[in-house]
């Protein structure tokens, strides 16, 4: 009988529903607010989509999407927000997901989604066009308002897990393959083979496009220190190799460069030549997927949200409703 209070305590604790873990895949800043998208990593309903918004990077509001969704891309253009991903069925992704908002707070489903796609892995906006890509086939899809989509034909076999960014005055598409493709309107594309293994991000900086990529030097055997490749654009891409942490995203803020890796955030001086970045760890074991900046504020999202208000010198872990 003496064990009964412990038994009751266990029953009470075990009866509490598991608090959800958040996994954010993308974040951007536009129209005076940060918007991050992703899904619940641990939940009774697999694939519960998430949209988190903040005006300052410190206080966040989290919205659950009805149904079973996972979101992987978000962009703002022409007065509206669009987020994309996939609806989860019994055997994986059942169909693409596209949701639209006029204010970044209230969201509605798009009247149509890209035909033939499984799920959408990325989203970008520029020159009046939204661009997304099928995360399995790599096929690109184009829309003017995010409501109706048309497919874009590219040479087959360029990418798996594709990404699309709008850099300067054009779209750049890339992924787990050796090539990048460039287009000003999202309809007509030119392709360049870079001879790399995978391109993970393309950004604008100093009037040019810079990319982050990796190169597997050993015929499928991943070396202990995967080498990062800096790709200079826009027209003639040149791969310049530097050893170090494999980065998923990079941002420039107040004369510094912030890099986001699978398990590290790094910060270093922007010395003008990305090959000479002197990156030093500032936060470890954070699982960051993407970065966004506004002024001196940097938001890092992944297995949760981190925020810095001094250009990456110090970071705060954001406590989200229901997060562990």
N, C-alpha and C positions, 0 to 999 in steps of 0.2 A: 504493500500500500504506500510505502514511502516513495516509490517511483512514480506514483500517479501524477503529481504536479509536473514532473518533467515530461510525462507522456502527453498531458494536456497542453503544455507549452509547445511541444513538437507538432501536435495536431493543429494548433492555432497558427504556428508559423508555416507549416506545410500547406495549409488551406489558402494562404494568401497567393493571389495570382502573380506570376513572374513579371517583374517590371521589364519593360521592353528595352532592348539595346538598339541604338540607332546606327545605321551605316549610310553615310552620305557619299554620293558619287561625284557631285558637281556643285559648283557655287559660282555666282557672278554678282557684280554690283552694277546697277543702272537705276536711273530715275529715283535716286535718293535712298535706295535700300539694297541690302544684301538678300539674295534668295539662294538657298541651298536645297537640293533635292536628293532623295535616296529611298531607303526602305527600312523596315524593322528587321534587324538581324536575328532576333530571337523573339518569337511571338507565336501564339496559338494559330493565327491565320497567316500562313506563309505568304510573303509578298505584299504586306501592307505598306503602301506607298506613303512617303513623307515629304512635306514641303515646309521648310523653316524660313522665317523672314525676320529681318532686323534692320533698323534704321541706323544703328550705331555700332553693330558688331558685339555689343555687350548684352542687351536684353533681346531675347528671341521668342517668337511665337511659332509653335509647331502645329501643323494641320495634317491629319490623316486623310488620305484619299479613300472613298468608299470602294469596296471590292479588293481584289488581290492584285496589286500592282507593284512594280519596282521601277523607279525613275533613275535615269542615267545622264540626262542632259537638260540644261535650261538656258534660255537666251531671252533678251529683250530687244524689241525693235518695232518701230512705227507705232508706238503707244501701247504695246501689249506684251505680256509675258507668255512664253510657251515653254512647256516642259514635256519631255518624251521619255519613253521606256517601254515596258512590256507588261501585259496582263498574264499572270501565272496560272496555268491550268494543272491538270493531274500529271501531265508528262512534260513539264517544262513550260516555256512561253507559248501561250495560245494565240496571241495576236498583239500588235503594237498598241501602245498607249500614247495619246496626245491630249494634253490638257492646256487650257488657255485661261488667262486672267487679264483683266484690264487694270488692276491695281496691285497685283502681286499677293493679294490676300484671299479674295474669293475666286475659286477655280471651277471651270466647267469643261466637260468633255468636248473635243473637237467633233464636228459633224462627220468627218471622214479621216481615215488613217492611211498610211502608205500601203498600197495593195501588194501582196506577196511577201511582205516583210514579216519576220518573226518577232523581233524586238528592236528598239532603236537605241543605239549606244552613245549617241552624241548629238549636239545641236549647236548651230551657230547662226548668226544673223549679220547681214551686210548688204549694202546696195539694194535695199528693199526686198531681200530674199531670205527666207529661212532654209537652211540646209541640214539634213539629217542623214543617217546611214543605218542600214540593217546590220545589226551586230554579228550576224552569222554569214551572210553572203557578201557583205561589204558593198552592196549596191547603194548608191546615193539616191536621195529623194529631195525634191525641191517644192517650196510653197511660198506664195506671196504673203499670206496672212496666217499660216499655220492651220488652216481649216481644210484645204484640199491639196493633195500632194500628187506630183508626177515623178515617175522614175527617170533617172539619168543613166545612160549607158557609158560604162568605162571599160577599158581592156580588162578581161577576166583575170582573176587570180592575183590581184595586186595586194589585197589586205585581208586579214582577219582582225576582229576587234577594232574596227576603223574609228578614226576620230576626224572631225572637221573643225577648223578654226577660221575666223575671218581676221586677216592680218593686213593692216594698212588699207589697201584698196582691193583685196581679192581674197577668195577662199583658198585654203590649202587643206587637202585631204591626205590622210596618212594612216598607218597602223602597223600590224605585225607583218611587215613585208619590206622590200628594199626600195620602194618608190614613194614619191610624193606627187600629187597632182595639183595643178593651180587653175583657177577660173575666176573671172571677174563677175560673171552673172550666174554661176551655178549650173549653167546648161552646157557650155562648151569647155572642155578641159584639156590641158596639156600635161603630159606625164614625164617625169624624170626619174631614172633609176639611180639611186644613191649608193647601192652596194652595201647597205647596212642590214642588220637583222630586224630591227623594229624601231619605228619613230613613235615617241610617246607624247610629244607636245610641240606645238609651234606657236610662237608669240611674236609680238612686235616690240622692238626696242631700238632706240636711236635711229629711227628712220629706215630700219631694215627688219627682215624676218630672221628670227633665230629658232632653231629646233633643238630638241633633246632626243637622242636616239641611243641605241645599244648595238653592239657588234659582238657576235659570238665567234670568237677566234678559233674555236677548237672542234669544229665539226660536230656540234651538238653537245659537247662537254662544256658546261658553264664554268668559267674560271672563278677562283675565289673572289677576286675583285673585278666585277663586270666593268668594262670600260664605257664611259659615257662619251658620246660623240656630239659635238656642237656643229650644227648645220647652218652655214651662212647662206642667205638668199639675197634678193628674191629670184633672180634669173639664173645665175650660176651657183649651184649649191656645192659647197666644198666641205667634206667631212674632216673635222679636226678632233683627234682623240685625246682625252685626258682620263687618267684613272680616277676612281673614286666611287662614291655611293651612286647607285642607280636612282635617278630622279624621275618622278612622275609628272611634276609640274614645277614651274619657276615663275617668279614675279619680281619686278623691279620697283623699289619704293625708296624715296628720299636718299638716293645715292647708294643704296645697298641692293644686293640680290638675295632673295629668299628661295631656297630649294626645298621641295617636299619629296621625301622618299617613302618606301614601304614602311620603314620603322624609324624615320628620323626627319627632323626639320633642321636645315642648315642655313647659316647666314654668313655673308661675306661682303667685302667691298666690291662695288661695281667699278672695275678698273678699266672698262672700255673694251676689253677683249675677253670674251667669255671663256676662252681657253685658259686664261690666267686667273679665273676665279679662285680666291683663297677661301674656301668654304670651311667653317668651323661649326660643329654641332651646337645647337642651343636647346633642343628638346628631343628626348629619346623616347622610343617605343610608343609612338602616337598613331601610327597607321594612317598617314595623311594621303589623300587621293588628289586634292585640288586646292588651289589658292585663289583669293580675290582680294583686291586692294581698293581703298578709297582714302585719298590723302595719306596720312601716316598710319592708317588702320589696315591691318592684314588679317584676314580670316582664313583659317586652314580647316578643311573638313575631311572627314574620313570616318574612323570609329568614334564619332563624336565631333565636337566643334572646339577649336582653339581660337583665341583672338589676341592680337597684339595692337596696342595703340601708340607704340613708339618705333614703328618701322622694323619690328621683329627682334628688338633687343630683349624684351620680356614678354611672356605669354601667360594667358589665363585660360584655364579649362572652363568652358561654359557648362553650367548645370542646366540641363534641359528637363522639361516636365516628364516624369516617369523614367528618366534615364538612370542607369546604375552608376 
